[in-house]
């Protein structure tokens, strides 16, 4: 059974590897700003590109509002670097090739497509306040338009 988080819960702390090979810890990042952690299935696919570009296009507004954006997928550092360069992404991506972070946040689960069952990522977003609580939680979010919804909810 997967771990499902809700608004108001304490976000699970983690240490993860960024595209450049450096490590980042949630509790350390929260000392400087809130964190928007978004999980997506795969670099350079249509829905994931739409989602990443939506975060890119709203990056300055999010940053001005005190949020740091970080994407998470199972892709390799090489794939992430190409994705960042191709689309001019101004934020970091976490390499979660073993799906440990996906599992911690409940975004790695059984999926079905065309009668086939497999394990995969549920497109999800978490906004984490500086005190470590979840301000916004969305599982199975749409790739288009959900960034605006997150921003509206956080600013209301």
Secondary structure, 3 states (H helix, E strand, C coil): CCCCCCCCCECCCCEEEECCCCEEEHHHHCCCCEEEEEECCCCCCHHHHHHHHHHHHCHHHHHHCCEEEEEEECCCHHHHHHHHHHHCCCCEEEECCCCHHHHHHCCEEEEEECCEEEEEECCEEEEECCCCEEEEEEECCCCCCHHHHHHHHHHC
